């Protein structure tokens, strides 16, 4: 099993509030979990990642949580701004193997 | 540092035509990936290489798609006889075997009419 499930597919939140995206993976050997942001017409860009030896990582307003037992990880964007509107993708990777992506979440920030 | 370079940026074909996409990864990156990204969906892995060797091509439609990386640097993805269902953005990405981050090119947006 190499699937990565991502929910929700569409997320609308008020500016200034938090947004949360959840992913689950099947391969218990996965040890690297990046999050990508993709704006229209652009390539996916890495915004934050977490390795399996960590449970939590924060970069400014971005927080990633990893629950290895449940094989779930999540992205939380605090104090959302209009510039956070974009597609977001989670992914999972084992060692330097293939990177498997979730289906994506379209995040819209309402002013 | 130059990023991953892809060409062309756009392609429009009629069904049955052939097309090739070219990718120049970041210098020194030994792992190269090709992804297909349909509109509003996540990237789906087609094939990936370590140096010149194919590591996994299980999701590559082998009857019409082929990919090569003969010298372990640049790579070409070819669609022999395009179908409307091939309409998508084709993303090339690269990484260093001893690293973790995967870097993406801007992609080639293919439309098959």
Contacts between the chains, C-beta under 8 A, distances in Angstrom:
chain1	res1	chain2	res2	distance
A	6	B	42	7.3
A	32	B	100	5.2
A	34	B	100	7.7
A	34	B	101	7.2
A	34	B	102	7.3
A	36	B	104	7.9
A	42	B	106	7.0
A	43	B	4	8.0
A	43	B	91	6.5
A	43	B	104	4.1
A	43	B	105	6.0
A	43	B	106	4.9
A	43	B	107	5.9
A	44	B	43	6.9
A	44	B	91	7.5
A	44	B	104	5.1
A	45	B	104	7.5
A	46	B	101	5.7
A	46	B	102	7.6
A	46	B	103	7.9
A	49	B	100	6.9
A	49	B	101	7.2
A	51	B	100	7.4
A	87	B	40	7.7
A	89	B	42	5.3
A	89	B	43	7.2
A	93	B	100	7.5
A	93	B	102	7.8
A	96	B	31	6.4
A	96	B	95	7.0
A	96	B	97	5.1
A	96	B	98	7.6
A	96	B	99	7.8
A	96	B	100	7.7
A	97	B	55	7.7
A	97	B	56	8.0
A	98	B	33	7.3
A	98	B	45	5.5
A	98	B	48	5.7
A	98	B	55	7.6
A	98	B	56	5.8
A	99	B	33	6.9
A	99	B	45	7.2
A	99	B	93	7.6
A	99	B	102	5.3
A	100	B	45	6.8
A	101	B	35	7.8
A	101	B	42	4.0
A	101	B	43	4.9
A	101	B	44	7.3
A	101	B	45	8.0
A	102	B	42	5.5
A	103	B	41	6.2
A	103	B	42	4.7
A	104	B	40	7.1
A	104	B	41	6.4
A	104	B	42	4.7
A	106	B	40	7.2
